[in-house]
Amino acid sequence: MAFQSESDAKAYWKENLGLMVKLMVVWFVVSFGCGILFVDALNTIQLGGYKLGFWFAQQGSIYVFVVLTFYYAKKMGDLDRKYGVDDE
Amino acid sequence: MDLKTMTYIVVGLTFALYLGIAFWARAGSTKEFYVAGGGVHPVANGMATAADWMSAASFISMAGLIAFMGYGGSVFLMGWTGGYVILAMLLAPYLRKYGKFTVPEFIGDRFYSRGARVVAVICLIICSVTYVIGQMKGVGVAFSRFLEVSYELGLLVGMVIVFFYAVLGGMKGITYTQIAQYCVLIFAYTIPAMFISLNLTGNPIPQLGLGSTMVGSETYLLDRLDQVVTELGFAEYTTSVRLNMTNMFAYTLSLMIGTAGLPHVIIRFFTVPKVKDARTSAGWALIFIAILYTTAPAVAGMARLNLMNTIEPTQGEHLVYEERPQWFKNWEKTGLLKFEDKNGDGRIQYTSSKDTNEMVKVDNDIMVLANPEIAQLPNWVIALVAAGGLAAALSTAAGLLLAISSAISHDLLKGVIAPNISEKQELRASRIAMAVAIAGAGYLGYNPPDFAAGTVALAFGLAASSIFPALMMGIFSKRVNKEGAVAGMIAGITVTLLYVFQHKGIMFIADTAFLGDMSANWFMGIEPNAFGAVGAVVNFAVAFAVSRVTAEPPQEVQDLVEHIRVPTGVEGAQDH
């Protein structure tokens, strides 16, 4: 194991989980939230010719998913470097 | 040039390309055969993953489903893309770090049990076989419609092509062919969509066109669509819910975790060099998938509008049957489109009411395939759609067949039955397993079992309720042990299968459905197709409960969990 200490290993895993939870909340809100649970409320707002809730369900959630995965990859790269466990 | 010649040329060229790649990328070792040598660039892997993932169902059926379900069809869009977020964050990097060849291998090692490995192999084979039947049918249908050869001959040609590059090249051949297939299928999907969007809205980008006004009018396309369908008594397009909100929620969740648990998708992430590459590769895969998945709703809405406008050009004035367009006649021949003149006026009435509707059959699958014809696009575009449909079906079939053959040769043969065989023998065994799998899939394509229609739902249900929870607990818990994992997987599958069977019939034989396929009996209003999410919850609950009352996993297994959580020191996907 490449960590300096046991506590570093714990801290790394904790930060990883924290980031994951934050991003999974966003994942849930754009799809299950905006696309399903609150769709009626959002449909009262227009985005061009789209009702907003409908847009989230058929377009917006997918765009956010793409951003989420790349953001996660970038943040994890930073975290790996911070703890000296990047695989270069 | 007539359409048939054009189609032969386009499809012939793409097939020549796939065969060329097959010869160039032959596999020399088991590592190349199972994981393409573990050296595929993340962008290339993302593209191959996208082609692997997007099947005949995504290419041909999905937009058709959305066209008739409207907002309710969103479950497929969110479900089949949202799973990649889970895969990218929760599974792919850790499984890549683990560095072995197959999904059952991980489950067997993490839960230190051959039994767990065998249960995982069984789940994998059921998932993949049910899925592959659909692809084979897709190949046969695309051939018979566009090249006007028989369904059987079409299927045979498809099998020979897959045989060449999958048996020769294994994962290596499949990966590079899938990259070519992705390019073919994405052009084939987006080009007609752009033409149609331009025709209807003046905006060539379908994602924007769907939210734009109609050409020469101030009305938004979606408002017009809502108006047209409600006038005929159908549910409003942009708000029509799939059964109920609980069901939409469960369906979306089932598809998401099913996606993340499908073995043929997961093994794609074993082919990249590093953990970091597994993370970005999932992102690239999602971008390539999103291009099609954000275009699909536009294709769906516009195809529905075009269909309605063809049949009823202005309100109250219906198309005369004798003057129906050529595409209408073509599809009538296939039996996927049927007209019955119920009121005997020689005109076509298309309504939501069973008594007056004269379009007695409009198959979902027509919408994408006939779309370019309905919109009167040039022949080369229609030929391209045929090649795209074939690319989608072949690439997914190859990925599934690889997952099946590696489970047999690596997990069952090398892992359980004959651990002492040499690499050369194992490579030969995996080629034989692949050939047998192709022949088996072809046989099932010729004689599709009665339950074929219901099986994709079963594949997702099984992946969601068995494989996904086992992988999650394997990575994120050190406490879940062998007893817990095996009990959880079995409980998850059992609950899901029982629910599907009690409503749909045992092995989908309708007479044996002991509760009948009626929504009154559904648990919380959830349809059988969406039940994988509930099965997954049962799996987690049982696994944790059983693990609590049995001994904790041995130290070396807990060390393995620590090991996969750290990205450094990754080795190439290894032999033992």
Interface residues (C-beta under 8 A of the other chain):
Chain A: M1 A2 F3 A9 Y12 W13 N16 M20 L23 M24 W27 S31 F32 G35 I36 L37 V39 D40 N43 L47 G48 G49 Y50 K51 F54 W55 A57 Q58 Q59 S61 I62 Y63 F65 V66 L68 T69 F70 Y72 A73 M76 G77 D80 V85 D86 D87
Chain B: I66 Y71 G73 S74 L77 M78 T81 G82 Y84 V85 I86 A88 M89 L90 P93 Q207 L208 L210 G211 S212 T213 Y220 L221 L222 D223 T238 T239 M245 M248 F249 T252 L253 K274 V275 K276 R279 T280 A282 G283 L286 I287 A290 Y293 T294 P297 E562 H563 R565 V566 P567 T568 G569 V570
